[in-house]
Amino acid sequence: MNFEIPSGIHDKLAALDAFIEREIKPLEQADDNLRFFDQRREHARTDWDNDGQPRQDWEALLKEMRRRADAAGHLRYGLPERFGGSGAGNLAMAVVREHLAHKGLGLHNDLQNESSIVGNFPGVIMMDRFGSKDQKREFLEGMITGTHRIGFGLTEPDHGSDATFLETRAVRDGNEWVINGTKRFNSGLHSANYDMVFARTSGENGAANGITCFLVPTETLGFSVDFMWWTFNMPSDHAEVTLKDVRVPDSTVFGEEGRGLALAQTFVHENRIRQAASSVGAAQYCIDQSIAYARERVVFGKPLWKNQAIQFPLAELQTEAEMVRGLIYKTATQMDAGAHHMDLTDKVSMCNYRANRLVCDAADRAIQVHGGIGYTRHMPFEHIYRHHRRYRITEGSEEIQIRRIAGILFGKSAKR
């Protein structure tokens, strides 16, 4: 298989770099915006007195960044042309996301808020694939521009990876549904005006069928955002949500009744390969910074890099980065060639769990190589670690992904 990156993607990277220097860096440095990019950043970004939610001025800066990126034709790069995008495939998006993460922390590609000058829109892809005509008309453009902000409510207090055991229930009552349950780590609820709520509508616990997804307006009577979970990396947009006798019309059913897990699978498969690419980019940043520091630092009268204890761990990390990058590019290329995402589900899981483990290892090693200064928040490595550590759980825990690979390897589960 040819791994040559098409020239058009290289041209896009050059255009992005020029756009960053021309519009994003000046915006990042304007007024007092640099306070958001200090590695000791939580205070500037986090409204501690408002349950640890993102501050409004921080959100406003991200919104302006996205507006500029959209006006320049970059934000929708991965979306189909009918949505104003360029129809970029999985390989192009993987290369771009790795490139942006490799540039380090900044307004161009912020880790905490999953905000980037090149948007990642798995929700838009879900809406395009599963939404009704009325839902597409109502939601699609707003999901891109931010007028329709949709949370993702799958996880529950007693159920995370075991999503087929959801205790949230929805019962039909004429032309309406009545939903009762609790959601945990319900993403995006600090600003969402709709929530993608998964609830069992039929079948027994453990059955893949019988779970339905609803697009619930967050202002609906009985829908309560109880509090935000304060996490390893702040601010938080991960809410505890209670639904008590929440009534919604039949038109809020998203996708096919009883087949809601197909939407969840689409979300993670669209997201995992691209998120894995970001992790490789961030890992490469940590490796490169460690190499540069080891070249400059002098200890015991000689450069730090001359110690094998410094050389060998970085050589191993670089080797793994090359291998994971190659697997990501290969898998993305196969996806672009028309392979169904479930036929590559084991490869996508390999990419994701290894990339997420790699970036955590690389950030940890960067801290070690930099010594005491690496442990401080004046350097970016602890922030990178805190952010990426979540993906060893939230994109489907690495244990679940390894189980998926093993199940296919030993013929215990089908790919599709």
Secondary structure, DSSP 8 states (H G I E B T S, - for coil): ------HHHHHHHHHHHHHIIIIIHHHHHSTTGGGGGSTTTHHHHEEGGGTTEE-HHHHHHHHHHHHHHHHTT-TTTTS-GGGTS----HHHHHHHHHHHHHT-SSTTEETTTTEESS---HHHHHHHHH--HHHHHHHHHHHHHTSS-EEEE--BTTBSS-GGG---EEEEETTEEEEEEEEEEEETTTT-SEEEEEEE-SS-TT-SSSEEEEEEETTSTTEEEEEE---SSSS--EEEEEEEEEEEEGGGEESSTTBHHHHHHHHHHHHHHHHHHHHHHHHHHHHHHHHHHHHH-EETTEEGGGSHHHHHHHHHHHHHHHHHHHHHHHHHHHHHTT--GGGGHHHHHHHHHHHHHHHHHHHHHHHHHHTHHHHSTTSSHHHHHHHHTTHHHHTS-HHHHHHHHHHHHTTSS---
